[in-house]
Amino acid sequence: MTNTPDNSWFGGWESAPTVGPMSVNADGVLTEVRLIGGQEVIVHYDDVVPESDFTTVDGIPVTTPVRTLIDLAPDVDQSHLDAMVDDVLARGLATEAEARARIAQPDIRNRVGAKLLRSALDRRHT
């Protein structure tokens, strides 16, 4: 629990409503605006997402399908992750080789999401 400037309490910034879209600031840090204690607060994510993990869809910057799988993997159950991986591969949004190459890179290989994605890819061959 965190004490806000107006002395109200909330269960964490994660439960605060978003006010604006996520964006990357001038320093390359992922941010979003949330309403906390009646005030707009810019939340900075200390995880800097490399430029290579971004793409553009209809003019909107988004993370690549592989990065999205890595980021979502810890928050979904195994069967859902497997279905997501199958969907990304079937739709040609990424290849297994691209996914394996990304999760092998030093900046991400030890993350929980990368390990879970690796396991999901391995399950496709058992």
C-alpha positions in Angstrom: 0.0 0.0 0.0 1.2 3.5 -0.8 0.3 6.8 0.8 -0.7 9.4 -1.8 -0.3 13.2 -1.4 -3.9 13.6 -0.2 -3.3 10.9 2.5 -5.6 8.3 0.8 -4.3 4.8 0.4 -4.4 2.5 -2.6 -3.3 -1.0 -3.2 -0.6 -0.1 -5.7 -0.3 2.0 -8.8 -1.3 -1.1 -10.9 -4.9 -0.6 -9.7 -5.0 3.1 -10.5 -6.9 4.0 -13.7 -4.9 5.1 -16.7 -5.4 8.6 -18.0 -3.4 8.4 -21.2 -1.7 5.9 -23.5 1.7 4.3 -22.8 4.5 6.2 -24.6 8.3 6.3 -24.7 9.7 9.5 -23.4 12.8 11.3 -24.7 15.1 9.1 -22.6 13.6 5.9 -24.1 11.7 5.0 -20.9 8.3 3.5 -21.2 5.7 5.7 -19.3 2.0 6.0 -18.8 -0.2 8.5 -17.0 -2.4 7.1 -14.1 -4.8 8.8 -11.8 -3.5 8.3 -8.2 -5.1 10.0 -5.3 -6.9 12.4 -7.6 -3.7 13.5 -9.3 -2.2 12.6 -12.6 1.0 10.7 -12.1 3.5 9.7 -14.8 4.5 6.1 -14.1 8.0 5.2 -15.4 8.8 1.6 -16.1 12.4 0.9 -15.3 12.5 -1.7 -18.0 13.8 0.1 -21.1 12.4 -1.6 -24.1 14.9 -1.6 -26.9 14.0 0.0 -30.2 14.2 -3.4 -31.9 11.2 -4.6 -29.8 9.0 -1.9 -31.4 7.1 -1.9 -34.7 4.4 0.2 -36.1 0.9 -0.9 -36.9 -1.4 1.5 -38.7 0.9 4.4 -37.5 0.7 3.3 -33.9 4.0 2.2 -32.2 3.5 -1.2 -30.5 5.8 -3.9 -29.3 6.6 -6.7 -31.7 4.6 -10.0 -31.4 7.6 -11.8 -29.9 8.1 -9.0 -27.3 4.4 -9.1 -26.5 4.5 -12.8 -25.9 7.5 -12.4 -23.6 5.8 -9.6 -21.6 2.4 -11.5 -21.4 3.8 -15.0 -20.7 4.0 -14.6 -16.9 0.4 -13.4 -16.7 -1.3 -16.2 -18.5 -1.6 -19.9 -17.9 0.4 -22.4 -20.0 -2.5 -23.4 -22.3 -3.2 -19.8 -23.1 0.4 -19.1 -23.8 0.6 -22.1 -26.1 -2.4 -20.9 -28.0 -0.9 -17.4 -28.3 2.3 -18.8 -29.6 0.5 -21.0 -32.1 -1.6 -18.0 -33.2 1.4 -15.7 -33.7 3.3 -18.4 -35.7 0.2 -19.5 -37.7 -0.5 -15.9 -38.7 3.1 -15.3 -39.8 3.5 -12.5 -37.3 6.8 -14.0 -36.3 8.8 -17.2 -36.9 10.0 -19.7 -34.4 13.6 -18.8 -35.4 12.9 -15.1 -34.7 11.4 -15.9 -31.3 14.2 -18.2 -30.3 16.8 -15.6 -31.5 15.1 -12.9 -29.3 14.8 -15.0 -26.2 18.5 -15.9 -26.5 19.7 -12.3 -26.4 21.4 -11.3 -23.1 19.1 -8.5 -22.2 16.0 -10.8 -22.1 17.1 -14.4 -21.8 16.9 -14.6 -18.0 13.4 -13.0 -17.8 10.6 -15.2 -16.6 8.6 -14.4 -19.8 11.5 -15.4 -22.0 11.9 -18.7 -20.1 8.2 -19.4 -20.4 8.2 -18.6 -24.1 11.2 -20.9 -24.6 9.2 -23.7 -22.8 6.2 -23.0 -25.0 8.2 -23.3 -28.1 9.8 -26.5 -26.9 6.4 -28.0 -26.2 5.5 -27.5 -29.8 8.1 -30.2 -30.7 7.2 -32.9 -28.1 
